[in-house]
Amino acid sequence: MRNVKYGARLRKLVDAAITSKNQKYECPKCGKRNVKRRGNAQWECQSCSAVFAGGAYSFSTGVGEVSSRMIKEYEK
Ligand SMILES: [Zn+2]
């Protein structure tokens, strides 16, 4: 499945991306650990079928957390 061959650093990065891509994440809506990757940066909860925008290969990214924190600040 992995088609990167050369360079230990690249192989590590690709392995991390693939494992975080196939992992299940906790749903922010219903709290169940059932969110799977639906497509590029699309994450869908298998229980309540809510769709979230996230990172390309992981459910939340550092930039995404910063922006959601900023949105919460503006809502006050
Ligand atoms: Zn859910």
N, CA, C, O and the ligand as a Tripos MOL2 file, in Angstrom:
@<TRIPOS>MOLECULE
protein
  305   303    77     0     0
PROTEIN
NO_CHARGES

@<TRIPOS>ATOM
      1 N           0.8270   -1.1890    0.0000 N.3       1 MET1
      2 CA          0.0000    0.0000    0.0000 C.3       1 MET1
      3 C           0.8680    1.2480    0.0000 C.2       1 MET1
      4 O           0.5740    2.2350   -0.6750 O.2       1 MET1
      5 N           1.9500    1.1790    0.7790 N.am      2 ARG2
      6 CA          2.8300    2.3400    0.8500 C.3       2 ARG2
      7 C           3.7030    2.3650   -0.3900 C.2       2 ARG2
      8 O           4.3830    1.3820   -0.6830 O.2       2 ARG2
      9 N           3.6990    3.4720   -1.1260 N.am      3 ASN3
     10 CA          4.5050    3.4780   -2.3420 C.3       3 ASN3
     11 C           5.6420    4.4800   -2.2870 C.2       3 ASN3
     12 O           6.1160    4.9390   -3.3270 O.2       3 ASN3
     13 N           6.0890    4.8280   -1.0710 N.am      4 VAL4
     14 CA          7.3160    5.6020   -0.9330 C.3       4 VAL4
     15 C           8.4130    4.6250   -0.5580 C.2       4 VAL4
     16 O           8.2660    3.8590    0.3940 O.2       4 VAL4
     17 N           9.5120    4.6450   -1.2990 N.am      5 LYS5
     18 CA         10.5240    3.6170   -1.0820 C.3       5 LYS5
     19 C          11.7540    4.1400   -0.3540 C.2       5 LYS5
     20 O          12.2640    3.4730    0.5460 O.2       5 LYS5
     21 N          12.2340    5.3100   -0.7240 N.am      6 TYR6
     22 CA         13.5660    5.6940   -0.2890 C.3       6 TYR6
     23 C          13.5400    6.8360    0.6990 C.2       6 TYR6
     24 O          12.7290    7.7540    0.5760 O.2       6 TYR6
     25 N          14.4280    6.7840    1.6810 N.am      7 GLY7
     26 CA         14.5600    7.8450    2.6740 C.3       7 GLY7
     27 C          13.8010    7.4990    3.9330 C.2       7 GLY7
     28 O          12.5760    7.3760    3.9100 O.2       7 GLY7
     29 N          14.5230    7.3400    5.0450 N.am      8 ALA8
     30 CA         13.8830    6.9380    6.2940 C.3       8 ALA8
     31 C          12.8870    7.9960    6.7550 C.2       8 ALA8
     32 O          11.8320    7.6620    7.2950 O.2       8 ALA8
     33 N          13.2120    9.2580    6.5490 N.am      9 ARG9
     34 CA         12.3490   10.3310    7.0180 C.3       9 ARG9
     35 C          11.0170   10.3040    6.2550 C.2       9 ARG9
     36 O           9.9470   10.4270    6.8510 O.2       9 ARG9
     37 N          11.1010   10.1430    4.9360 N.am     10 LEU10
     38 CA          9.8780   10.0960    4.1290 C.3      10 LEU10
     39 C           9.0330    8.8920    4.5130 C.2      10 LEU10
     40 O           7.8110    8.9900    4.6270 O.2      10 LEU10
     41 N           9.6980    7.7440    4.7150 N.am     11 ARG11
     42 CA          8.9410    6.5440    5.0680 C.3      11 ARG11
     43 C           8.2160    6.7460    6.3960 C.2      11 ARG11
     44 O           7.0650    6.3370    6.5440 O.2      11 ARG11
     45 N           8.8920    7.3820    7.3720 N.am     12 LYS12
     46 CA          8.2710    7.6430    8.6650 C.3      12 LYS12
     47 C           7.0490    8.5450    8.5040 C.2      12 LYS12
     48 O           5.9960    8.2920    9.0900 O.2      12 LYS12
     49 N           7.2040    9.6090    7.6960 N.am     13 LEU13
     50 CA          6.1010   10.5550    7.5000 C.3      13 LEU13
     51 C           4.9020    9.8480    6.8720 C.2      13 LEU13
     52 O           3.7640   10.0490    7.2940 O.2      13 LEU13
     53 N           5.1640    9.0220    5.8640 N.am     14 VAL14
     54 CA          4.0700    8.3480    5.1620 C.3      14 VAL14
     55 C           3.3960    7.3470    6.0800 C.2      14 VAL14
     56 O           2.1700    7.2280    6.0640 O.2      14 VAL14
     57 N           4.1780    6.6150    6.8890 N.am     15 ASP15
     58 CA          3.5870    5.6700    7.8340 C.3      15 ASP15
     59 C           2.6890    6.3890    8.8320 C.2      15 ASP15
     60 O           1.5940    5.9200    9.1420 O.2      15 ASP15
     61 N           3.1590    7.5360    9.3370 N.am     16 ALA16
     62 CA          2.3470    8.2920   10.2920 C.3      16 ALA16
     63 C           1.0580    8.7600    9.6410 C.2      16 ALA16
     64 O          -0.0050    8.7050   10.2590 O.2      16 ALA16
     65 N           1.1410    9.2230    8.3930 N.am     17 ALA17
     66 CA         -0.0550    9.6990    7.7030 C.3      17 ALA17
     67 C          -1.0400    8.5620    7.5040 C.2      17 ALA17
     68 O          -2.2400    8.7440    7.7050 O.2      17 ALA17
     69 N          -0.5490    7.3810    7.1100 N.am     18 ILE18
     70 CA         -1.4520    6.2700    6.8180 C.3      18 ILE18
     71 C          -2.1200    5.7820    8.0980 C.2      18 ILE18
     72 O          -3.3190    5.5040    8.0960 O.2      18 ILE18
     73 N          -1.3550    5.6720    9.2040 N.am     19 THR19
     74 CA         -1.9840    5.1890   10.4380 C.3      19 THR19
     75 C          -3.0040    6.1920   10.9530 C.2      19 THR19
     76 O          -4.0720    5.7890   11.4130 O.2      19 THR19
     77 N          -2.7060    7.4990   10.8900 N.am     20 SER20
     78 CA         -3.6800    8.4620   11.3970 C.3      20 SER20
     79 C          -4.8680    8.5800   10.4610 C.2      20 SER20
     80 O          -5.9480    8.9960   10.8790 O.2      20 SER20
     81 N          -4.6820    8.2180    9.1950 N.am     21 LYS21
     82 CA         -5.7710    8.2500    8.2300 C.3      21 LYS21
     83 C          -6.7470    7.0950    8.4910 C.2      21 LYS21
     84 O          -7.9590    7.2600    8.3520 O.2      21 LYS21
     85 N          -6.2170    5.9360    8.8650 N.am     22 ASN22
     86 CA         -7.0690    4.7620    9.0660 C.3      22 ASN22
     87 C          -7.6290    4.6740   10.4770 C.2      22 ASN22
     88 O          -8.4660    3.8170   10.7610 O.2      22 ASN22
     89 N          -7.1710    5.5550   11.3660 N.am     23 GLN23
     90 CA         -7.6340    5.5350   12.7460 C.3      23 GLN23
     91 C          -9.0760    6.0280   12.8460 C.2      23 GLN23
     92 O          -9.5570    6.7600   11.9810 O.2      23 GLN23
     93 N          -9.7660    5.6100   13.9280 N.am     24 LYS24
     94 CA        -11.0910    6.1580   14.2050 C.3      24 LYS24
     95 C         -10.9540    7.2480   15.2570 C.2      24 LYS24
     96 O         -10.1270    7.1430   16.1620 O.2      24 LYS24
     97 N         -11.7630    8.2930   15.1390 N.am     25 TYR25
     98 CA        -11.6520    9.4230   16.0500 C.3      25 TYR25
     99 C         -12.9570    9.6490   16.7850 C.2      25 TYR25
    100 O         -14.0160    9.1860   16.3630 O.2      25 TYR25
    101 N         -12.8630   10.3650   17.8870 N.am     26 GLU26
    102 CA        -14.0470   10.6340   18.7020 C.3      26 GLU26
    103 C         -14.9090   11.6910   18.0350 C.2      26 GLU26
    104 O         -14.4010   12.7210   17.5920 O.2      26 GLU26
    105 N         -16.2150   11.4420   17.9600 N.am     27 CYS27
    106 CA        -17.1200   12.3730   17.3010 C.3      27 CYS27
    107 C         -17.4030   13.5590   18.2330 C.2      27 CYS27
    108 O         -17.8070   13.3460   19.3760 O.2      27 CYS27
    109 N         -17.2030   14.8010   17.7760 N.am     28 PRO28
    110 CA        -17.4940   15.9510   18.6380 C.3      28 PRO28
    111 C         -18.9840   16.1490   18.8720 C.2      28 PRO28
    112 O         -19.3810   16.8840   19.7760 O.2      28 PRO28
    113 N         -19.8100   15.4960   18.0620 N.am     29 LYS29
    114 CA        -21.2550   15.6940   18.1710 C.3      29 LYS29
    115 C         -21.8910   14.6840   19.1190 C.2      29 LYS29
    116 O         -22.6280   15.0750   20.0250 O.2      29 LYS29
    117 N         -21.6220   13.3930   18.9300 N.am     30 CYS30
    118 CA        -22.2790   12.3920   19.7600 C.3      30 CYS30
    119 C         -21.3190   11.7350   20.7480 C.2      30 CYS30
    120 O         -21.7570   10.9560   21.5940 O.2      30 CYS30
    121 N         -20.0230   12.0290   20.6600 N.am     31 GLY31
    122 CA        -19.0770   11.5280   21.6440 C.3      31 GLY31
    123 C         -18.6160   10.1080   21.4210 C.2      31 GLY31
    124 O         -17.7730    9.6150   22.1710 O.2      31 GLY31
    125 N         -19.1510    9.4210   20.3960 N.am     32 LYS32
    126 CA        -18.7170    8.0500   20.1210 C.3      32 LYS32
    127 C         -17.4300    8.0680   19.3050 C.2      32 LYS32
    128 O         -17.1830    8.9840   18.5210 O.2      32 LYS32
    129 N         -16.6210    7.0360   19.5080 N.am     33 ARG33
    130 CA        -15.3550    6.9430   18.7880 C.3      33 ARG33
    131 C         -15.6110    6.2330   17.4560 C.2      33 ARG33
    132 O         -15.2630    5.0640   17.2890 O.2      33 ARG33
    133 N         -16.2180    6.9460   16.5220 N.am     34 ASN34
    134 CA        -16.6750    6.2830   15.3020 C.3      34 ASN34
    135 C         -16.5300    7.1790   14.0720 C.2      34 ASN34
    136 O         -17.2730    7.0250   13.1020 O.2      34 ASN34
    137 N         -15.5880    8.1020   14.1070 N.am     35 VAL35
    138 CA        -15.4080    9.0010   12.9670 C.3      35 VAL35
    139 C         -14.3250    8.4290   12.0580 C.2      35 VAL35
    140 O         -13.1930    8.1960   12.4820 O.2      35 VAL35
    141 N         -14.6990    8.2100   10.8010 N.am     36 LYS36
    142 CA        -13.7580    7.6590    9.8240 C.3      36 LYS36
    143 C         -13.5580    8.6370    8.6810 C.2      36 LYS36
    144 O         -14.4000    9.4990    8.4260 O.2      36 LYS36
    145 N         -12.4300    8.4920    7.9950 N.am     37 ARG37
    146 CA        -12.1170    9.3680    6.8750 C.3      37 ARG37
    147 C         -13.0230    8.9950    5.7000 C.2      37 ARG37
    148 O         -13.0840    7.8320    5.3020 O.2      37 ARG37
    149 N         -13.7250    9.9910    5.1460 N.am     38 ARG38
    150 CA        -14.6150    9.7310    4.0080 C.3      38 ARG38
    151 C         -13.9340   10.0740    2.6990 C.2      38 ARG38
    152 O         -14.1110    9.3730    1.7030 O.2      38 ARG38
    153 N         -13.1630   11.1390    2.6890 N.am     39 GLY39
    154 CA        -12.4300   11.5520    1.5050 C.3      39 GLY39
    155 C         -11.3500   12.4930    1.9540 C.2      39 GLY39
    156 O         -11.0640   12.5820    3.1490 O.2      39 GLY39
    157 N         -10.7430   13.1980    1.0290 N.am     40 ASN40
    158 CA         -9.6730   14.1040    1.4020 C.3      40 ASN40
    159 C         -10.2170   15.1770    2.3400 C.2      40 ASN40
    160 O         -11.0490   15.9900    1.9360 O.2      40 ASN40
    161 N          -9.7510   15.1830    3.5970 N.am     41 ALA41
    162 CA        -10.1150   16.1580    4.6280 C.3      41 ALA41
    163 C         -11.5840   16.0870    5.0110 C.2      41 ALA41
    164 O         -12.0940   17.0100    5.6460 O.2      41 ALA41
    165 N         -12.2770   15.0150    4.6420 N.am     42 GLN42
    166 CA        -13.6750   14.8440    5.0520 C.3      42 GLN42
    167 C         -13.7440   13.6830    6.0310 C.2      42 GLN42
    168 O         -13.2080   12.6050    5.7720 O.2      42 GLN42
    169 N         -14.4080   13.9120    7.1550 N.am     43 TRP43
    170 CA        -14.4940   12.8870    8.1990 C.3      43 TRP43
    171 C         -15.9610   12.6900    8.5400 C.2      43 TRP43
    172 O         -16.6820   13.6560    8.7880 O.2      43 TRP43
    173 N         -16.4020   11.4400    8.5540 N.am     44 GLU44
    174 CA        -17.8110   11.1540    8.7750 C.3      44 GLU44
    175 C         -17.9800   10.2410    9.9780 C.2      44 GLU44
    176 O         -17.2580    9.2560   10.1340 O.2      44 GLU44
    177 N         -18.9550   10.5850   10.8370 N.am     45 CYS45
    178 CA        -19.2720    9.7460   11.9860 C.3      45 CYS45
    179 C         -20.1680    8.6050   11.5200 C.2      45 CYS45
    180 O         -21.1880    8.8290   10.8680 O.2      45 CYS45
    181 N         -19.7710    7.3630   11.8640 N.am     46 GLN46
    182 CA        -20.5420    6.2080   11.4320 C.3      46 GLN46
    183 C         -21.8250    6.0690   12.2580 C.2      46 GLN46
    184 O         -22.7560    5.3820   11.8360 O.2      46 GLN46
    185 N         -21.8840    6.7130   13.4310 N.am     47 SER47
    186 CA        -23.0570    6.5810   14.2960 C.3      47 SER47
    187 C         -24.1260    7.6120   13.9610 C.2      47 SER47
    188 O         -25.2830    7.2580   13.7350 O.2      47 SER47
    189 N         -23.7360    8.9180   13.9250 N.am     48 CYS48
    190 CA        -24.7620    9.9420   13.7110 C.3      48 CYS48
    191 C         -24.6450   10.5680   12.3190 C.2      48 CYS48
    192 O         -25.3600   11.5220   12.0130 O.2      48 CYS48
    193 N         -23.7550   10.0440   11.4770 N.am     49 SER49
    194 CA        -23.5450   10.4530   10.0810 C.3      49 SER49
    195 C         -23.3100   11.9560    9.9330 C.2      49 SER49
    196 O         -23.6800   12.5480    8.9200 O.2      49 SER49
    197 N         -22.7000   12.5650   10.9360 N.am     50 ALA50
    198 CA        -22.2690   13.9560   10.8150 C.3      50 ALA50
    199 C         -20.9520   13.9900   10.0500 C.2      50 ALA50
    200 O         -20.1040   13.1140   10.2210 O.2      50 ALA50
    201 N         -20.7840   15.0010    9.2100 N.am     51 VAL51
    202 CA        -19.5630   15.1290    8.4130 C.3      51 VAL51
    203 C         -18.7810   16.3340    8.9200 C.2      51 VAL51
    204 O         -19.3400   17.4130    9.1200 O.2      51 VAL51
    205 N         -17.4950   16.1390    9.1240 N.am     52 PHE52
    206 CA        -16.6390   17.2030    9.6260 C.3      52 PHE52
    207 C         -15.5310   17.4820    8.6270 C.2      52 PHE52
    208 O         -15.0970   16.5890    7.8990 O.2      52 PHE52
    209 N         -15.0770   18.7270    8.5960 N.am     53 ALA53
    210 CA        -13.8910   19.0810    7.8290 C.3      53 ALA53
    211 C         -12.6980   19.0110    8.7620 C.2      53 ALA53
    212 O         -12.7060   19.6200    9.8320 O.2      53 ALA53
    213 N         -11.6840   18.2830    8.3680 N.am     54 GLY54
    214 CA        -10.5110   18.1360    9.2170 C.3      54 GLY54
    215 C          -9.2510   18.2340    8.3940 C.2      54 GLY54
    216 O          -9.2280   18.8590    7.3340 O.2      54 GLY54
    217 N          -8.2080   17.6130    8.8910 N.am     55 GLY55
    218 CA         -6.9740   17.5700    8.1320 C.3      55 GLY55
    219 C          -7.0680   16.5460    7.0270 C.2      55 GLY55
    220 O          -7.9830   15.7220    7.0180 O.2      55 GLY55
    221 N          -6.1350   16.5850    6.0960 N.am     56 ALA56
    222 CA         -6.1710   15.6520    4.9670 C.3      56 ALA56
    223 C          -5.9670   14.2220    5.4440 C.2      56 ALA56
    224 O          -6.6190   13.3070    4.9420 O.2      56 ALA56
    225 N          -5.0640   14.0140    6.4140 N.am     57 TYR57
    226 CA         -4.7630   12.6520    6.8550 C.3      57 TYR57
    227 C          -4.9770   12.4410    8.3400 C.2      57 TYR57
    228 O          -4.7530   11.3370    8.8350 O.2      57 TYR57
    229 N          -5.4070   13.4710    9.0720 N.am     58 SER58
    230 CA         -5.7570   13.2710   10.4810 C.3      58 SER58
    231 C          -6.9430   14.1760   10.8020 C.2      58 SER58
    232 O          -7.1640   15.1940   10.1460 O.2      58 SER58
    233 N          -7.7070   13.7790   11.8360 N.am     59 PHE59
    234 CA         -8.9770   14.4530   12.0940 C.3      59 PHE59
    235 C          -8.7910   15.9150   12.4890 C.2      59 PHE59
    236 O          -9.5720   16.7660   12.0650 O.2      59 PHE59
    237 N          -7.7810   16.2210   13.2860 N.am     60 SER60
    238 CA         -7.5440   17.6070   13.6620 C.3      60 SER60
    239 C          -6.0780   17.9590   13.4270 C.2      60 SER60
    240 O          -5.1890   17.1310   13.6260 O.2      60 SER60
    241 N          -5.8430   19.1720   13.0090 N.am     61 THR61
    242 CA         -4.4780   19.6280   12.7880 C.3      61 THR61
    243 C          -4.1870   20.7840   13.7330 C.2      61 THR61
    244 O          -5.1090   21.3520   14.3170 O.2      61 THR61
    245 N          -2.9440   21.1310   13.8860 N.am     62 GLY62
    246 CA         -2.5730   22.2420   14.7540 C.3      62 GLY62
    247 C          -3.1960   23.5380   14.2920 C.2      62 GLY62
    248 O          -3.7010   24.3170   15.1000 O.2      62 GLY62
    249 N          -3.1610   23.7710   12.9810 N.am     63 VAL63
    250 CA         -3.7480   24.9900   12.4260 C.3      63 VAL63
    251 C          -5.2540   25.0110   12.6630 C.2      63 VAL63
    252 O          -5.8210   26.0540   12.9880 O.2      63 VAL63
    253 N          -5.9060   23.8480   12.4990 N.am     64 GLY64
    254 CA         -7.3420   23.7760   12.7090 C.3      64 GLY64
    255 C          -7.7210   24.0820   14.1450 C.2      64 GLY64
    256 O          -8.7180   24.7570   14.3990 O.2      64 GLY64
    257 N          -6.9120   23.5770   15.1050 N.am     65 GLU65
    258 CA         -7.2080   23.8550   16.5080 C.3      65 GLU65
    259 C          -7.0780   25.3440   16.8060 C.2      65 GLU65
    260 O          -7.8940   25.9050   17.5370 O.2      65 GLU65
    261 N          -6.0520   25.9880   16.2430 N.am     66 VAL66
    262 CA         -5.8620   27.4210   16.4610 C.3      66 VAL66
    263 C          -7.0560   28.1920   15.9010 C.2      66 VAL66
    264 O          -7.5700   29.1010   16.5530 O.2      66 VAL66
    265 N          -7.5000   27.8280   14.6840 N.am     67 SER67
    266 CA         -8.6000   28.5760   14.0750 C.3      67 SER67
    267 C          -9.9030   28.3530   14.8280 C.2      67 SER67
    268 O         -10.6940   29.2870   14.9550 O.2      67 SER67
    269 N         -10.1570   27.1320   15.3410 N.am     68 SER68
    270 CA        -11.3950   26.9210   16.0940 C.3      68 SER68
    271 C         -11.3440   27.6760   17.4180 C.2      68 SER68
    272 O         -12.3770   28.1380   17.9040 O.2      68 SER68
    273 N         -10.1510   27.8080   18.0100 N.am     69 ARG69
    274 CA        -10.0120   28.5990   19.2310 C.3      69 ARG69
    275 C         -10.3230   30.0680   18.9370 C.2      69 ARG69
    276 O         -10.9840   30.7420   19.7270 O.2      69 ARG69
    277 N          -9.8350   30.5580   17.7800 N.am     70 MET70
    278 CA        -10.0850   31.9470   17.4000 C.3      70 MET70
    279 C         -11.5710   32.1920   17.1650 C.2      70 MET70
    280 O         -12.0990   33.2370   17.5480 O.2      70 MET70
    281 N         -12.2510   31.2250   16.5330 N.am     71 ILE71
    282 CA        -13.6880   31.3680   16.2900 C.3      71 ILE71
    283 C         -14.4340   31.4490   17.6200 C.2      71 ILE71
    284 O         -15.3550   32.2520   17.7670 O.2      71 ILE71
    285 N         -14.0390   30.6190   18.5910 N.am     72 LYS72
    286 CA        -14.6670   30.6650   19.9150 C.3      72 LYS72
    287 C         -14.4580   32.0280   20.5670 C.2      72 LYS72
    288 O         -15.3600   32.5570   21.2170 O.2      72 LYS72
    289 N         -13.2620   32.5960   20.3910 N.am     73 GLU73
    290 CA        -12.9880   33.9180   20.9670 C.3      73 GLU73
    291 C         -13.9020   34.9730   20.3540 C.2      73 GLU73
    292 O         -14.4240   35.8360   21.0600 O.2      73 GLU73
    293 N         -14.0950   34.9010   19.0440 N.am     74 TYR74
    294 CA        -14.9340   35.9030   18.3590 C.3      74 TYR74
    295 C         -16.3980   35.7560   18.7430 C.2      74 TYR74
    296 O         -17.1500   36.7300   18.7030 O.2      74 TYR74
    297 N         -16.8110   34.5460   19.1150 N.am     75 GLU75
    298 CA        -18.2160   34.3340   19.4630 C.3      75 GLU75
    299 C         -18.5850   35.0070   20.7890 C.2      75 GLU75
    300 O         -19.7630   35.2520   21.0500 O.2      75 GLU75
    301 N         -17.5980   35.3020   21.6180 N.am     76 LYS76
    302 CA        -17.8820   35.8720   22.9340 C.3      76 LYS76
    303 C         -18.4310   37.2860   22.8300 C.2      76 LYS76
    304 O         -18.7220   37.9120   23.8490 O.2      76 LYS76
    305 ZN        -21.3400   11.0960   15.9050 Zn       77 ZN77
@<TRIPOS>BOND
     1     1     2 1
     2     2     3 1
     3     3     4 2
     4     3     5 am
     5     5     6 1
     6     6     7 1
     7     7     8 2
     8     7     9 am
     9     9    10 1
    10    10    11 1
    11    11    12 2
    12    11    13 am
    13    13    14 1
    14    14    15 1
    15    15    16 2
    16    15    17 am
    17    17    18 1
    18    18    19 1
    19    19    20 2
    20    19    21 am
    21    21    22 1
    22    22    23 1
    23    23    24 2
    24    23    25 am
    25    25    26 1
    26    26    27 1
    27    27    28 2
    28    27    29 am
    29    29    30 1
    30    30    31 1
    31    31    32 2
    32    31    33 am
    33    33    34 1
    34    34    35 1
    35    35    36 2
    36    35    37 am
    37    37    38 1
    38    38    39 1
    39    39    40 2
    40    39    41 am
    41    41    42 1
    42    42    43 1
    43    43    44 2
    44    43    45 am
    45    45    46 1
    46    46    47 1
    47    47    48 2
    48    47    49 am
    49    49    50 1
    50    50    51 1
    51    51    52 2
    52    51    53 am
    53    53    54 1
    54    54    55 1
    55    55    56 2
    56    55    57 am
    57    57    58 1
    58    58    59 1
    59    59    60 2
    60    59    61 am
    61    61    62 1
    62    62    63 1
    63    63    64 2
    64    63    65 am
    65    65    66 1
    66    66    67 1
    67    67    68 2
    68    67    69 am
    69    69    70 1
    70    70    71 1
    71    71    72 2
    72    71    73 am
    73    73    74 1
    74    74    75 1
    75    75    76 2
    76    75    77 am
    77    77    78 1
    78    78    79 1
    79    79    80 2
    80    79    81 am
    81    81    82 1
    82    82    83 1
    83    83    84 2
    84    83    85 am
    85    85    86 1
    86    86    87 1
    87    87    88 2
    88    87    89 am
    89    89    90 1
    90    90    91 1
    91    91    92 2
    92    91    93 am
    93    93    94 1
    94    94    95 1
    95    95    96 2
    96    95    97 am
    97    97    98 1
    98    98    99 1
    99    99   100 2
   100    99   101 am
   101   101   102 1
   102   102   103 1
   103   103   104 2
   104   103   105 am
   105   105   106 1
   106   106   107 1
   107   107   108 2
   108   107   109 am
   109   109   110 1
   110   110   111 1
   111   111   112 2
   112   111   113 am
   113   113   114 1
   114   114   115 1
   115   115   116 2
   116   115   117 am
   117   117   118 1
   118   118   119 1
   119   119   120 2
   120   119   121 am
   121   121   122 1
   122   122   123 1
   123   123   124 2
   124   123   125 am
   125   125   126 1
   126   126   127 1
   127   127   128 2
   128   127   129 am
   129   129   130 1
   130   130   131 1
   131   131   132 2
   132   131   133 am
   133   133   134 1
   134   134   135 1
   135   135   136 2
   136   135   137 am
   137   137   138 1
   138   138   139 1
   139   139   140 2
   140   139   141 am
   141   141   142 1
   142   142   143 1
   143   143   144 2
   144   143   145 am
   145   145   146 1
   146   146   147 1
   147   147   148 2
   148   147   149 am
   149   149   150 1
   150   150   151 1
   151   151   152 2
   152   151   153 am
   153   153   154 1
   154   154   155 1
   155   155   156 2
   156   155   157 am
   157   157   158 1
   158   158   159 1
   159   159   160 2
   160   159   161 am
   161   161   162 1
   162   162   163 1
   163   163   164 2
   164   163   165 am
   165   165   166 1
   166   166   167 1
   167   167   168 2
   168   167   169 am
   169   169   170 1
   170   170   171 1
   171   171   172 2
   172   171   173 am
   173   173   174 1
   174   174   175 1
   175   175   176 2
   176   175   177 am
   177   177   178 1
   178   178   179 1
   179   179   180 2
   180   179   181 am
   181   181   182 1
   182   182   183 1
   183   183   184 2
   184   183   185 am
   185   185   186 1
   186   186   187 1
   187   187   188 2
   188   187   189 am
   189   189   190 1
   190   190   191 1
   191   191   192 2
   192   191   193 am
   193   193   194 1
   194   194   195 1
   195   195   196 2
   196   195   197 am
   197   197   198 1
   198   198   199 1
   199   199   200 2
   200   199   201 am
   201   201   202 1
   202   202   203 1
   203   203   204 2
   204   203   205 am
   205   205   206 1
   206   206   207 1
   207   207   208 2
   208   207   209 am
   209   209   210 1
   210   210   211 1
   211   211   212 2
   212   211   213 am
   213   213   214 1
   214   214   215 1
   215   215   216 2
   216   215   217 am
   217   217   218 1
   218   218   219 1
   219   219   220 2
   220   219   221 am
   221   221   222 1
   222   222   223 1
   223   223   224 2
   224   223   225 am
   225   225   226 1
   226   226   227 1
   227   227   228 2
   228   227   229 am
   229   229   230 1
   230   230   231 1
   231   231   232 2
   232   231   233 am
   233   233   234 1
   234   234   235 1
   235   235   236 2
   236   235   237 am
   237   237   238 1
   238   238   239 1
   239   239   240 2
   240   239   241 am
   241   241   242 1
   242   242   243 1
   243   243   244 2
   244   243   245 am
   245   245   246 1
   246   246   247 1
   247   247   248 2
   248   247   249 am
   249   249   250 1
   250   250   251 1
   251   251   252 2
   252   251   253 am
   253   253   254 1
   254   254   255 1
   255   255   256 2
   256   255   257 am
   257   257   258 1
   258   258   259 1
   259   259   260 2
   260   259   261 am
   261   261   262 1
   262   262   263 1
   263   263   264 2
   264   263   265 am
   265   265   266 1
   266   266   267 1
   267   267   268 2
   268   267   269 am
   269   269   270 1
   270   270   271 1
   271   271   272 2
   272   271   273 am
   273   273   274 1
   274   274   275 1
   275   275   276 2
   276   275   277 am
   277   277   278 1
   278   278   279 1
   279   279   280 2
   280   279   281 am
   281   281   282 1
   282   282   283 1
   283   283   284 2
   284   283   285 am
   285   285   286 1
   286   286   287 1
   287   287   288 2
   288   287   289 am
   289   289   290 1
   290   290   291 1
   291   291   292 2
   292   291   293 am
   293   293   294 1
   294   294   295 1
   295   295   296 2
   296   295   297 am
   297   297   298 1
   298   298   299 1
   299   299   300 2
   300   299   301 am
   301   301   302 1
   302   302   303 1
   303   303   304 2
@<TRIPOS>SUBSTRUCTURE
     1 MET1         2 RESIDUE 1 A MET
     2 ARG2         6 RESIDUE 1 A ARG
     3 ASN3        10 RESIDUE 1 A ASN
     4 VAL4        14 RESIDUE 1 A VAL
     5 LYS5        18 RESIDUE 1 A LYS
     6 TYR6        22 RESIDUE 1 A TYR
     7 GLY7        26 RESIDUE 1 A GLY
     8 ALA8        30 RESIDUE 1 A ALA
     9 ARG9        34 RESIDUE 1 A ARG
    10 LEU10       38 RESIDUE 1 A LEU
    11 ARG11       42 RESIDUE 1 A ARG
    12 LYS12       46 RESIDUE 1 A LYS
    13 LEU13       50 RESIDUE 1 A LEU
    14 VAL14       54 RESIDUE 1 A VAL
    15 ASP15       58 RESIDUE 1 A ASP
    16 ALA16       62 RESIDUE 1 A ALA
    17 ALA17       66 RESIDUE 1 A ALA
    18 ILE18       70 RESIDUE 1 A ILE
    19 THR19       74 RESIDUE 1 A THR
    20 SER20       78 RESIDUE 1 A SER
    21 LYS21       82 RESIDUE 1 A LYS
    22 ASN22       86 RESIDUE 1 A ASN
    23 GLN23       90 RESIDUE 1 A GLN
    24 LYS24       94 RESIDUE 1 A LYS
    25 TYR25       98 RESIDUE 1 A TYR
    26 GLU26      102 RESIDUE 1 A GLU
    27 CYS27      106 RESIDUE 1 A CYS
    28 PRO28      110 RESIDUE 1 A PRO
    29 LYS29      114 RESIDUE 1 A LYS
    30 CYS30      118 RESIDUE 1 A CYS
    31 GLY31      122 RESIDUE 1 A GLY
    32 LYS32      126 RESIDUE 1 A LYS
    33 ARG33      130 RESIDUE 1 A ARG
    34 ASN34      134 RESIDUE 1 A ASN
    35 VAL35      138 RESIDUE 1 A VAL
    36 LYS36      142 RESIDUE 1 A LYS
    37 ARG37      146 RESIDUE 1 A ARG
    38 ARG38      150 RESIDUE 1 A ARG
    39 GLY39      154 RESIDUE 1 A GLY
    40 ASN40      158 RESIDUE 1 A ASN
    41 ALA41      162 RESIDUE 1 A ALA
    42 GLN42      166 RESIDUE 1 A GLN
    43 TRP43      170 RESIDUE 1 A TRP
    44 GLU44      174 RESIDUE 1 A GLU
    45 CYS45      178 RESIDUE 1 A CYS
    46 GLN46      182 RESIDUE 1 A GLN
    47 SER47      186 RESIDUE 1 A SER
    48 CYS48      190 RESIDUE 1 A CYS
    49 SER49      194 RESIDUE 1 A SER
    50 ALA50      198 RESIDUE 1 A ALA
    51 VAL51      202 RESIDUE 1 A VAL
    52 PHE52      206 RESIDUE 1 A PHE
    53 ALA53      210 RESIDUE 1 A ALA
    54 GLY54      214 RESIDUE 1 A GLY
    55 GLY55      218 RESIDUE 1 A GLY
    56 ALA56      222 RESIDUE 1 A ALA
    57 TYR57      226 RESIDUE 1 A TYR
    58 SER58      230 RESIDUE 1 A SER
    59 PHE59      234 RESIDUE 1 A PHE
    60 SER60      238 RESIDUE 1 A SER
    61 THR61      242 RESIDUE 1 A THR
    62 GLY62      246 RESIDUE 1 A GLY
    63 VAL63      250 RESIDUE 1 A VAL
    64 GLY64      254 RESIDUE 1 A GLY
    65 GLU65      258 RESIDUE 1 A GLU
    66 VAL66      262 RESIDUE 1 A VAL
    67 SER67      266 RESIDUE 1 A SER
    68 SER68      270 RESIDUE 1 A SER
    69 ARG69      274 RESIDUE 1 A ARG
    70 MET70      278 RESIDUE 1 A MET
    71 ILE71      282 RESIDUE 1 A ILE
    72 LYS72      286 RESIDUE 1 A LYS
    73 GLU73      290 RESIDUE 1 A GLU
    74 TYR74      294 RESIDUE 1 A TYR
    75 GLU75      298 RESIDUE 1 A GLU
    76 LYS76      302 RESIDUE 1 A LYS
    77 ZN77       305 GROUP 0 **** ****
